[in-house]
Amino acid sequence: MNKNHLPLIAIALLAVASLVIAQGTKTKSNQDQMIVEKSRATWEAYKSRNVAAMKALTGDDYASNAVTGPSNLKMDIDTIDKLTIEAYTIDDPKVSWVTKDVAILRYKANLKGSFDGKPFVPVYATEVWVNRGGKWQIVSYQETPVS
């Protein structure tokens, strides 16, 4: 190999590495957005009281520790008539990938509405999403009031 070609080879390798890194970042960004959209779909299911959608998006082992207290999917469905969501936000979402099949979503939520007549307060929310056989489901939800 000619020593004069070494700089060209190094530049070519750097260009290929940059493309690979950029593609990986783009894929990760798409995956992050997919998790945020799954969260949004879950909020919409609860907002519209769509039990079928709630069941499809939520794992059987789902557990929640919300400002309204602990619950699971069965409890959420049983008390859906007490829930009124007029509007919600998912502000500044951040996704952390534990594995390729487990993602943690953190964000600030500003909810308009009430549960059992008590108005919601802004919260920091954490959700755990798991891919089971190609189907992403929420398995954990935690809220902390914004102070």
C-alpha positions in Angstrom: 0.0 0.0 0.0 1.3 3.4 -0.9 1.8 5.8 2.0 0.3 8.6 -0.1 -3.1 6.7 0.1 -3.2 6.5 3.9 -4.8 10.0 4.4 -7.5 9.1 1.8 -8.2 5.8 3.4 -8.4 7.5 6.9 -10.8 10.1 5.5 -13.0 7.4 3.9 -13.1 5.4 7.1 -14.1 8.5 9.1 -16.8 9.3 6.6 -18.2 5.8 6.8 -18.1 5.9 10.6 -19.9 9.2 10.7 -22.7 7.8 8.4 -23.1 4.8 10.7 -23.2 7.0 13.8 -25.7 9.4 12.2 -27.9 6.5 11.1 -27.8 5.0 14.6 -28.8 8.4 16.1 -31.6 8.8 13.6 -32.9 5.3 14.4 -32.7 6.0 18.2 -34.6 9.3 17.6 -37.3 7.4 15.7 -37.5 4.8 18.6 -37.7 7.6 21.2 -40.5 9.3 19.2 -42.4 5.9 18.9 -42.3 5.6 22.7 -43.6 9.2 23.2 -46.4 8.4 20.6 -47.3 5.2 22.6 -47.6 7.4 25.7 -49.8 9.9 23.8 -52.0 7.0 22.6 -52.4 5.8 26.2 -53.4 9.3 27.4 -55.9 9.5 24.5 -57.3 6.0 25.5 -57.8 7.2 29.1 -59.2 10.6 27.9 -61.8 9.0 25.6 -62.4 6.1 28.1 -61.6 3.6 25.3 -61.2 0.4 27.4 -60.1 -1.7 24.4 -57.3 0.7 23.6 -56.3 0.9 27.3 -56.0 -2.9 27.4 -54.1 -3.1 24.1 -51.5 -0.5 25.3 -51.2 -1.7 28.9 -49.5 -4.9 30.2 -51.3 -7.3 32.4 -48.7 -6.6 35.1 -49.2 -2.8 34.9 -48.9 -0.9 38.2 -49.4 2.8 38.8 -48.5 5.1 41.6 -50.2 8.4 40.7 -51.2 11.4 42.8 -54.6 9.8 43.1 -53.0 6.7 44.6 -51.9 3.2 43.6 -53.7 1.3 40.9 -53.5 -1.3 38.2 -55.3 -1.7 34.9 -58.4 -3.4 36.4 -58.8 -0.6 39.0 -58.3 2.0 36.2 -61.1 0.4 34.2 -63.4 0.0 37.2 -63.0 3.7 38.1 -62.9 5.1 34.5 -66.2 7.0 35.1 -64.6 9.0 37.8 -61.9 10.2 35.4 -62.2 13.4 33.3 -59.2 14.4 31.1 -59.9 17.6 29.2 -56.4 18.1 28.0 -52.8 17.0 28.8 -49.3 17.8 27.7 -46.2 15.7 27.4 -43.5 18.3 28.0 -39.7 17.8 27.5 -39.9 14.0 27.0 -36.7 12.0 27.6 -36.3 8.3 26.7 -33.7 6.0 28.3 -33.2 2.6 26.8 -32.5 -0.2 29.3 -32.4 -2.8 26.6 -33.8 -2.9 23.0 -37.1 -4.1 24.5 -37.3 -1.9 27.6 -37.6 1.9 27.5 -38.2 4.5 30.3 -40.0 7.7 29.4 -39.8 10.7 31.7 -41.6 14.0 31.1 -43.6 16.8 32.8 -47.4 16.5 32.3 -49.9 19.3 32.8 -53.3 17.8 33.1 -56.6 19.5 32.8 -59.5 17.6 34.4 -60.1 15.7 37.5 -60.4 12.3 39.2 -63.4 11.8 41.5 -64.0 15.5 41.4 -60.5 16.5 42.5 -58.6 18.6 40.0 -55.2 17.4 38.6 -52.0 19.1 39.4 -48.9 19.3 37.1 -46.7 16.2 37.6 -43.4 14.7 36.6 -44.2 11.3 35.1 -42.1 8.2 34.6 -43.3 5.4 32.4 -41.7 2.0 31.7 -42.5 0.5 28.3 -41.8 -3.2 27.4 -41.8 -4.8 23.9 -43.4 -8.2 24.2 -43.6 -10.1 20.9 -43.5 -6.9 18.9 -46.2 -5.2 21.0 -45.1 -2.2 23.1 -47.0 -2.0 26.4 -46.8 0.3 29.4 -46.1 -1.7 32.6 -45.4 1.0 35.1 -46.4 4.6 35.7 -45.3 6.9 38.4 -46.2 10.6 39.2 -44.6 13.2 41.4 -46.3 16.5 41.8 -44.4 19.5 40.5 -43.7 21.8 43.5 
